[in-house]
Amino acid sequence: MIRFAPPLAALATLALGACATIGGASENGEVSAERLNAYVRELADDRYGGRGPGTSGEELTVQWIADQFETLGLEPAGPGGAFLQDVPISRTRQDGPATITVASPAGERTLERGTQVLVSSDRPRTRIAVADAPVVFAGYGVTAPEKNWDDFKGVDVAGKILLVLVNDPDFEVPATHPTANLFEGQAMTYYGRWVYKFQEAARLGAAGVLVIHETEAAGYPWSVLENSSTAPKLDIVRADPDAERVPAQGWIQRDVAARMLADAGLDYAALKTRSQNADFQPVELEGVTMSLDFGQSVDRFMSRNVVARLPGTTHPDEHVMFGAHWDAYGRAAPDDTGDDIYNGAVDNATGVAGVLEMARLFAEAPRTDRSTIFVAWAAEEAGLLGAYHYAANPLVPLETTVANFNLDSLLPGETVEPEVVVIGYGKNQLDDWLAEQAAEVGRRLIPDPAPQAGAFYRSDHFPLALKGVPALFPAAGFTGASAASRDYVDNRYHQPSDEWDASWTMEAAAQDVQLMYKTGRALADSRAWPEWSEGSEFTAARQASADQRD
């Protein structure tokens, strides 16, 4: 058993003891709202310091979660018979000013970092320098074979700086346009996210990539990017970061990009319109080059996933996964009250509480045919890093991971909404499994009310989805219509005010977790292999894993 320092051990024992005395929960196989609340209260306590990766708060957090898994009777699923999987993380910070210049037929000018352009690098290098690189406008920077879309058309962009548009090619087109709904319309896909555009530029050997910022297409104003630009950048430690990460990456103001294009005799609006068609060809800005030079400090630290398992009876090599990220933002900028601890009570102490409750139910019930695996992910808020590391270093084979159930934020309260919001609704067959359980209690599934935010691509199931593992991500209370969800998003999300409150009850959240448990149990006792929907960007990876199973 993983031990705590004496004060924390005593408190954790009291908290768990209170949960264990709840009457009826162990006998009837139902999620306990009281247990959920106690778990959230514990993890959102100030003692954990906002559960920041690489801090003393992480040490307390991962030890406490591991201890709960062991107390519940689960087996360690980490290397060497441990509950922990190391997640080595690379950290870079701005170190000194940046020099950013553009040379064109109109002359040379210097761009200001922060107000006009934002540049950084995920490469663990103390200095990034790109000199006189040609500049290429590459449309939306998308290569999507399943949609017959290629913005590069074989053009060599190695060593060049790319200007690319944010969001997807169909984001602003009318309903009659040939591209309409090809990339799910207003729902941002993976291809619309800046993370994808950076990775695709790296794959093609570009020297740099700048995403052109437009507020509506990005979903947030420039100030959001500027305010967060000086924060440390985290990435998993990679065997060859130079091959997987572009040297320089960032954002550029729309008007600044438009001027660069105009200096080459090109019109921004006309090029954007051309980019919305599949026959778009990348355009090099004739006579325009860009130079970048900036310093970084570089270090590493170790974070941890917490991983536990219950072996199945007849097909123990097949696994149904349940996960939630344990981290929040640690200590950061204080709010108006002076509070600088980002406790992350809803996001995501509630998700971890849900995973612990499902682990308890699975442990207390007869074993399922397939194995079940439970993960508390590290460093989600820094870019899904624990899940990305696991996807690259799986503890059980991904080709025999049947499905991944993701819990990310459960709202407190008593009112059970009749609608269950599913982030990524329609993307795979897991919706059908959840819909069946929901119908039994008079509930129904509805799509994400804010698909333009691209939430499906911003939570821990996503790195495994890229490897083909079907994901189910319900966000049951976040219907967009409820006062509770609006209040949380407007006033507490990613703020110090996301704290546990003594008035909280978790009856509604308990019903949501119950649906996840029943759906996961039905799948774990079946021989089904859920598939991605036709045309999904994850279909090819799932087919490859099916071939490996065969």
Summary of the structure (lengths in Angstrom):
residues: 550
radius of gyration: 23.9
end to end distance: 38.5
largest distance: 77.9
contacts: 1929
relative contact order: 0.15
helix: 35%
strand: 25%
